[in-house]
Amino acid sequence: MNDGDLSAPMFTPDAFRLRADQANLIGEARRFGREVVGPRAARYDRDATFPLENFRDMHQRGLLSVCIPKANGGLGADFQTYCLAAAELGRYCGATALSWNMHVCSTLWSGPLADDLPMSAKDRAEHEKRRSLHYDRVVNEGAVYAQPFSEGGPAAAGTAAFGTQARPVDDGFIVNGQKIFASLSGAADYYGILCTERVEGEAPSRRRTLYLSVPANAPGVQVIGDWDPLGMRGTVSRTLVFNDVFVPSDEMLMPRGIYFQAATCWPHMFLTLSPTYMGLTQAAYDFAVAYLRGEVAGMPPVKRRMFPTKQIAVAQMRIMLEQTKALWFQAITEACANPTREQVLRAYAAQYTVMENSNAVSAMAIRTCGGQAMLRSLPLERIYRDSRCGSLMLPWTAEICLDRLGRDTLYEPGENDD
Ligand SMILES: Cc1cc2nc3c(=O)[nH]c(=O)nc-3n(C[C@H](O)[C@H](O)[C@H](O)COP(=O)(O)OP(=O)(O)OC[C@H]3O[C@@H](n4cnc5c(N)ncnc54)[C@H](O)[C@@H]3O)c2cc1C
């Protein structure tokens, strides 16, 4: 636990039984967050511009390749290690951590996660060849990938086929459609989109979902709309339009049918938005403790900790933080292919808890620290605004987690009341 040292690990390696190599990598993310990303965060938030320099620096440190296998030149992080590293980064800049997640998922989902899924030998060999092209771009050129799935309809929640369509042609696809809330829009080198392969005479089906990486500079790709949101302003999540964009077959990030399988068999893949908000929860708590102790840099040492109301509020925040960390750590640790029903329900509970508690702890921190603490010269008001976004993020919004938790607890698979 963080005992007053704001730069201490969120999950102490000994207490949480992390290996030395994990602790090193997570520590690297924490140092990068504290020393490089944190001091830049206020500017990108104020201007609502994308912190591309952070991604250039991540490339230098190998962090763009965090989930790329070591054999391909990456750091070889597994799911749990990545989540813990991303939470550390989220403490210092929510927008950078969330955007990093969009990038990393293109390598995590096509990498360690795809390795867990059954594929024919031919598909496996072709996938290996294709992903090594993507890995090579990231490792050697510092290429940045985005992950625009949302369309404003029901597809991103996983209940309908994506409206963005890919028509097969010789050596590739012609893509048409639109994606909203595309973090890294205008900054990424590749957009890893989900779309539906059109098959003559067949209705669009989720089973036909393709995961394609569209080069940002391909003819027909356009970024439109403005970006002036409440929080996560540095993600620059504008709208993407694809108008007859040719995408070569080698840009397939997964073979046909594998994304659908992953979404079904590896559901924790959708937990990857939560580390950012786990980090924000810790940051709000840390700020409140430092503030009440009179230790926030640049603030007069106005000590308020002697009031019982402050002490109770800090106790409540700590309890929420500990509850959130414990549940989340369990969920990211047990993530695997074909989890049990209990594990999936726990993942929904973890996602809900992190997303809701990050904003609740931030709100409590503002109320407890008082008016001077919400000035824009301090990070707490940014943490509060950023944390508001978590429970809105598909496919596992707070509401959808509640819906599924309730329904799947009360009904066994296949049961109904008829
Ligand atoms: C800062 C930020 C960055 C983002 N970056 C990305 C990104 O990089 N890529 C990307 O793909 N998306 C991204 N998103 C989009 C995000 O994941 C959601 O798709 C988007 O916020 C949905 O908008 P909406 O609330 O209008 O959606 P709607 O689909 O209109 O949902 C509204 C609400 O209705 C509820 N709801 C929706 N469907 C169901 C259902 N089937 N069952 C029960 N309840 C339901 C949910 O609670 C949801 O919050 C980002 C969002 C934010 C805020």
The ligand as an SDF file (V2000), in Angstrom:
LIG
                    3D

 53 58  0  0  0  0  0  0  0  0999 V2000
  -12.8400    9.5930  -23.5370 C   0  0  0  0  0  0  0  0  0  0  0  0
  -13.4090    8.5190  -24.3730 C   0  0  0  0  0  0  0  0  0  0  0  0
  -12.5990    7.8450  -25.2470 C   0  0  0  0  0  0  0  0  0  0  0  0
  -13.1320    6.8500  -26.0550 C   0  0  0  0  0  0  0  0  0  0  0  0
  -12.3030    6.1940  -26.9220 N   0  0  0  0  0  0  0  0  0  0  0  0
  -12.8070    5.2040  -27.6900 C   0  0  0  0  0  0  0  0  0  0  0  0
  -11.9730    4.5050  -28.6120 C   0  0  0  0  0  0  0  0  0  0  0  0
  -10.7800    4.7660  -28.7450 O   0  0  0  0  0  0  0  0  0  0  0  0
  -12.5440    3.5430  -29.3650 N   0  0  0  0  0  0  0  0  0  0  0  0
  -13.8400    3.2260  -29.2660 C   0  0  0  0  0  0  0  0  0  0  0  0
  -14.2830    2.3290  -29.9480 O   0  0  0  0  0  0  0  0  0  0  0  0
  -14.6600    3.8890  -28.4290 N   0  0  0  0  0  0  0  0  0  0  0  0
  -14.1620    4.8530  -27.6250 C   0  0  0  0  0  0  0  0  0  0  0  0
  -14.9910    5.5310  -26.7800 N   0  0  0  0  0  0  0  0  0  0  0  0
  -16.4380    5.3100  -26.8930 C   0  0  0  0  0  0  0  0  0  0  0  0
  -17.0850    4.5680  -25.7810 C   0  0  0  0  0  0  0  0  0  0  0  0
  -16.5420    3.3080  -25.5690 O   0  0  0  0  0  0  0  0  0  0  0  0
  -18.5450    4.4440  -26.0800 C   0  0  0  0  0  0  0  0  0  0  0  0
  -18.7430    3.7750  -27.2780 O   0  0  0  0  0  0  0  0  0  0  0  0
  -19.2230    5.7370  -26.1980 C   0  0  0  0  0  0  0  0  0  0  0  0
  -18.9960    6.5180  -25.0450 O   0  0  0  0  0  0  0  0  0  0  0  0
  -20.6860    5.3900  -26.3330 C   0  0  0  0  0  0  0  0  0  0  0  0
  -21.4030    6.4980  -26.5130 O   0  0  0  0  0  0  0  0  0  0  0  0
  -22.8740    6.5190  -25.9940 P   0  0  0  0  0  0  0  0  0  0  0  0
  -22.8550    6.5290  -24.5130 O   0  0  0  0  0  0  0  0  0  0  0  0
  -23.5070    7.6280  -26.7240 O   0  0  0  0  0  0  0  0  0  0  0  0
  -23.4440    5.0960  -26.4740 O   0  0  0  0  0  0  0  0  0  0  0  0
  -24.8540    4.4230  -26.4490 P   0  0  0  0  0  0  0  0  0  0  0  0
  -24.6590    3.1550  -27.2020 O   0  0  0  0  0  0  0  0  0  0  0  0
  -25.8830    5.3910  -26.9130 O   0  0  0  0  0  0  0  0  0  0  0  0
  -25.0830    4.0860  -24.9500 O   0  0  0  0  0  0  0  0  0  0  0  0
  -25.6580    4.9420  -23.9870 C   0  0  0  0  0  0  0  0  0  0  0  0
  -25.7530    4.1810  -22.6990 C   0  0  0  0  0  0  0  0  0  0  0  0
  -26.7820    3.1870  -22.8620 O   0  0  0  0  0  0  0  0  0  0  0  0
  -26.4110    1.9750  -22.2610 C   0  0  0  0  0  0  0  0  0  0  0  0
  -26.4470    0.8620  -23.2210 N   0  0  0  0  0  0  0  0  0  0  0  0
  -25.9960    0.8330  -24.4980 C   0  0  0  0  0  0  0  0  0  0  0  0
  -26.1970   -0.3890  -25.0450 N   0  0  0  0  0  0  0  0  0  0  0  0
  -26.7870   -1.1370  -24.0770 C   0  0  0  0  0  0  0  0  0  0  0  0
  -27.2310   -2.4880  -24.0140 C   0  0  0  0  0  0  0  0  0  0  0  0
  -27.1040   -3.3250  -25.0500 N   0  0  0  0  0  0  0  0  0  0  0  0
  -27.7500   -2.9280  -22.8450 N   0  0  0  0  0  0  0  0  0  0  0  0
  -27.8840   -2.1090  -21.7780 C   0  0  0  0  0  0  0  0  0  0  0  0
  -27.4790   -0.8090  -21.7800 N   0  0  0  0  0  0  0  0  0  0  0  0
  -26.9240   -0.3370  -22.9120 C   0  0  0  0  0  0  0  0  0  0  0  0
  -24.9970    2.1280  -21.7510 C   0  0  0  0  0  0  0  0  0  0  0  0
  -24.9890    2.2850  -20.3590 O   0  0  0  0  0  0  0  0  0  0  0  0
  -24.4730    3.4050  -22.3720 C   0  0  0  0  0  0  0  0  0  0  0  0
  -23.6360    4.1140  -21.4800 O   0  0  0  0  0  0  0  0  0  0  0  0
  -14.4920    6.5240  -25.9680 C   0  0  0  0  0  0  0  0  0  0  0  0
  -15.3260    7.2090  -25.0670 C   0  0  0  0  0  0  0  0  0  0  0  0
  -14.7910    8.1840  -24.2650 C   0  0  0  0  0  0  0  0  0  0  0  0
  -15.7150    8.8930  -23.3130 C   0  0  0  0  0  0  0  0  0  0  0  0
  1  2  1  0
  2  3  1  0
  2 52  2  0
  3  4  2  0
  4  5  1  0
  4 50  1  0
  5  6  2  0
  6  7  1  0
  6 13  1  0
  7  8  2  0
  7  9  1  0
  9 10  1  0
 10 11  2  0
 10 12  1  0
 12 13  2  0
 13 14  1  0
 14 15  1  0
 14 50  1  0
 15 16  1  0
 16 17  1  0
 16 18  1  0
 18 19  1  0
 18 20  1  0
 20 21  1  0
 20 22  1  0
 22 23  1  0
 23 24  1  0
 24 25  2  0
 24 26  1  0
 24 27  1  0
 27 28  1  0
 28 29  2  0
 28 30  1  0
 28 31  1  0
 31 32  1  0
 32 33  1  0
 33 34  1  0
 33 48  1  0
 34 35  1  0
 35 36  1  0
 35 46  1  0
 36 37  1  0
 36 45  1  0
 37 38  2  0
 38 39  1  0
 39 40  1  0
 39 45  2  0
 40 41  1  0
 40 42  2  0
 42 43  1  0
 43 44  2  0
 44 45  1  0
 46 47  1  0
 46 48  1  0
 48 49  1  0
 50 51  2  0
 51 52  1  0
 52 53  1  0
M  END
$$$$
